[in-house]
């Protein structure tokens, strides 16, 4: 008789926990609409770049994108991350020709889930520009990494859609 009561107890717990999990699951209305965020104040004259055909034998390639705070207010770059572990991005503030003569570099930042992606938390004044250096390593995926690639770098500011910088290439051995 005790075994029967124990089994009923276990089955009841499983049913209750299963019911709670079922009720707590995200529904269609619970999922945030990514297009509902406000458009980024960051702009760029060029948001994609094609490296063309690149060889694994020649190693890493890089591209510098210029981004500008197109709003009338200062803004804060919160995060920079990439769509793949083979791609890194760094934020470059200032220029050697500026009054201070200093260039500040933050990063490199990579793909979430492949190590810690720290927050950037760097401000850009209204109309101020910065650079994002994107570095792609064609050897990161090993010999199977040949063929067409497309990668994205996301530059986020709080409460707004991220600015997307895209690269593509045809990788050969």
VENHURA-V981656 format. One record per residue. N is the residue number from 1. RES is the residue in one letter. PSI is psi as a letter, one per 40 degrees, with the letter a starting at -180 (NA if undefined). OMEGA is omega as a letter, one per 30 degrees, with the letter a starting at -180 (none if undefined). D_LAST is the distance of its C-alpha to the last C-alpha in Angstrom with 2 decimals. Layout:
n = (N & N)
res = (RES & RES)
psi = (PSI & PSI)
omega = (OMEGA & OMEGA)
d_last = (D_LAST & D_LAST)
//
This chain:
n = (1 & 2 & 3 & 4 & 5 & 6 & 7 & 8 & 9 & 10 & 11 & 12 & 13 & 14 & 15 & 16 & 17 & 18 & 19 & 20 & 21 & 22 & 23 & 24 & 25 & 26 & 27 & 28 & 29 & 30 & 31 & 32 & 33 & 34 & 35 & 36 & 37 & 38 & 39 & 40 & 41 & 42 & 43 & 44 & 45 & 46 & 47 & 48 & 49 & 50 & 51 & 52 & 53 & 54 & 55 & 56 & 57 & 58 & 59 & 60 & 61 & 62 & 63 & 64 & 65 & 66 & 67 & 68 & 69 & 70 & 71 & 72 & 73 & 74 & 75 & 76 & 77 & 78 & 79 & 80 & 81 & 82 & 83 & 84 & 85 & 86 & 87 & 88 & 89 & 90 & 91 & 92 & 93 & 94 & 95 & 96 & 97 & 98 & 99 & 100 & 101 & 102 & 103 & 104 & 105 & 106 & 107 & 108 & 109 & 110 & 111 & 112 & 113 & 114 & 115 & 116 & 117 & 118 & 119 & 120 & 121 & 122 & 123 & 124 & 125 & 126 & 127 & 128 & 129 & 130 & 131 & 132 & 133 & 134 & 135 & 136 & 137 & 138 & 139 & 140 & 141 & 142 & 143 & 144 & 145 & 146 & 147 & 148 & 149 & 150 & 151 & 152 & 153 & 154 & 155 & 156 & 157 & 158 & 159 & 160 & 161 & 162 & 163 & 164 & 165 & 166 & 167 & 168 & 169 & 170 & 171 & 172 & 173)
res = (X & X & X & X & X & X & X & X & X & X & X & X & X & X & X & X & X & X & X & X & X & X & X & X & X & X & X & X & X & X & X & X & X & X & X & X & X & X & X & X & X & X & X & X & X & X & X & X & X & X & X & X & X & X & X & X & X & X & X & X & X & X & X & X & X & X & X & X & X & X & X & X & X & X & X & X & X & X & X & X & X & X & X & X & X & X & X & X & X & X & X & X & X & X & X & X & X & X & X & X & X & X & X & X & X & X & X & X & X & X & X & X & X & X & X & X & X & X & X & X & X & X & X & X & X & X & X & X & X & X & X & X & X & X & X & X & X & X & X & X & X & X & X & X & X & X & X & X & X & X & X & X & X & X & X & X & X & X & X & X & X & X & X & X & X & X & X & X & X & X & X & X & X)
psi = (d & d & d & d & d & d & d & d & d & d & d & d & d & d & d & d & d & d & d & d & d & d & d & e & i & h & i & d & e & e & h & h & h & d & e & e & i & i & i & i & e & h & i & i & e & h & e & i & h & h & e & a & h & i & h & d & d & e & a & i & i & i & h & h & h & h & i & h & h & e & i & e & i & i & i & h & h & d & i & h & i & i & e & i & e & e & h & i & i & i & h & h & i & i & i & d & e & i & d & d & e & i & h & h & h & h & a & i & i & a & h & i & e & g & i & h & g & i & i & d & f & h & i & h & i & h & e & i & i & i & i & h & h & h & h & h & h & e & e & d & e & a & d & e & f & i & a & h & i & h & i & h & h & h & h & i & i & h & e & i & i & i & h & h & h & i & i & i & i & h & h & i & NA)
omega = (a & l & l & l & l & l & l & l & a & l & l & l & l & l & a & l & l & l & l & l & l & a & a & a & a & l & l & a & a & a & a & l & a & l & a & l & a & a & a & l & l & l & l & l & a & a & l & a & l & l & a & l & l & a & l & a & a & l & a & l & a & l & l & l & l & l & a & l & a & l & l & a & l & l & a & l & a & a & l & l & a & a & a & a & l & a & l & l & l & l & l & l & l & l & l & a & l & a & a & a & a & l & l & a & l & a & g & l & a & a & l & a & l & a & a & l & a & l & l & l & l & a & l & l & l & l & a & l & l & l & l & l & l & l & l & l & a & a & a & a & l & a & a & a & l & l & a & l & l & a & a & l & a & l & a & l & a & l & a & l & l & l & a & l & a & l & l & a & l & a & l & l & none)
d_last = (70.31 & 68.27 & 65.06 & 65.60 & 66.06 & 62.96 & 60.82 & 62.27 & 61.49 & 57.82 & 57.39 & 59.00 & 56.64 & 53.58 & 54.98 & 55.78 & 52.39 & 50.62 & 52.83 & 52.05 & 48.29 & 48.77 & 50.89 & 48.58 & 45.41 & 44.14 & 45.56 & 44.43 & 46.63 & 45.38 & 41.75 & 41.38 & 40.41 & 37.45 & 38.72 & 42.08 & 40.96 & 41.97 & 39.46 & 37.82 & 39.61 & 36.29 & 35.08 & 32.22 & 32.00 & 28.33 & 27.13 & 23.67 & 20.88 & 17.90 & 15.14 & 13.99 & 10.43 & 8.56 & 5.51 & 5.01 & 6.35 & 9.21 & 10.31 & 12.87 & 14.37 & 18.01 & 20.70 & 24.45 & 26.65 & 30.42 & 32.66 & 36.45 & 39.32 & 41.01 & 44.03 & 47.36 & 47.11 & 45.02 & 42.30 & 40.31 & 36.56 & 36.62 & 33.04 & 29.46 & 26.78 & 23.39 & 22.29 & 19.45 & 19.04 & 15.71 & 17.91 & 20.92 & 23.73 & 26.54 & 29.89 & 31.21 & 34.97 & 37.08 & 36.25 & 37.34 & 39.67 & 41.47 & 44.88 & 43.70 & 40.84 & 38.82 & 35.45 & 35.01 & 31.63 & 31.34 & 28.36 & 25.54 & 26.09 & 23.75 & 23.96 & 27.35 & 27.41 & 24.84 & 27.46 & 30.33 & 29.93 & 33.01 & 35.06 & 34.76 & 38.38 & 38.34 & 40.73 & 40.31 & 43.58 & 44.44 & 42.47 & 40.38 & 36.68 & 33.85 & 30.11 & 27.33 & 24.17 & 21.15 & 18.14 & 14.88 & 12.55 & 9.05 & 9.01 & 12.37 & 11.69 & 9.74 & 7.41 & 9.47 & 8.71 & 6.63 & 9.27 & 12.24 & 13.64 & 17.16 & 18.78 & 22.38 & 24.35 & 28.00 & 30.77 & 34.02 & 37.63 & 40.49 & 41.75 & 39.43 & 36.34 & 33.21 & 31.61 & 28.08 & 25.39 & 22.32 & 18.82 & 16.17 & 12.81 & 10.22 & 6.88 & 3.81 & 0.00)
//
